[in-house]
């Protein structure tokens, strides 16, 4: 058995898992996947191919073809390219890749990514690991890999890909203002091993050089701390509206009520004031990196 570039495994000439499972609670995503599956089936039948024959051409199992056509599997981009050629769709199936690009990620993550993509300002405080937007791919993979109950390999890769896709926020134009406060312990915990941890610290220093990004460190030695309730985040939008979330408050759900937002914004503001300023924080991160 060997592993191919899309993370699937080949055995006896067939691949059983060329995509991701469809979330049954994600109605809009499931509808997109079902529509793509119907198109694949229509083109296959027009080409005079049985499911097993198409699978043989692509190196996938017959059952897998039925799963994709039936809308129970989200096909990977590589699969869409291959099936397009096999059935002679002339690029029409491959052109559907953008339609499934988003739904391959969990619904909750897609909703967060849409909010981040529309935000003109983001303020976040993290107390147990590096914020997702600041994580390296290796660090994110280590985090998801140590979750219990354990995620499958496929789920880990799916979640890592989704997290990395969100980081396009850094290259947006016009650039949003991004402010992060990280608890000192998140910089000292060697998650993923020493080399993964070192590269994560180096990445923080690189991202911190961007003009629209501020990274601050909350030292463990502080005897006053407004963030003891847990992590929090506020996203502000061009129309003046905002969404916030505070762990342990308001059901830990995103809120937009002005009274709730005022509480979260107040805490975020005090946390920034209590933390090291960006220049001091950079020096602190460099010091921690140097201690290795």
PyMOL commands that set and color helices and strands:
alter all, ss='L'
color gray80, all
select helices_A, chain A and resi 27-46+51-58+62-69+77-87+94-101+107-118+132-134+137-145+153-171+184-188+194-207+250-252+258-274+278-290
alter helices_A, ss='H'
color red, helices_A
select strands_A, chain A and resi 2-3+9-11+14-15+19-21+73-75+119-126+177-183+213-218+232-237+242-246
alter strands_A, ss='S'
color yellow, strands_A
deselect
rebuild
show_as cartoon
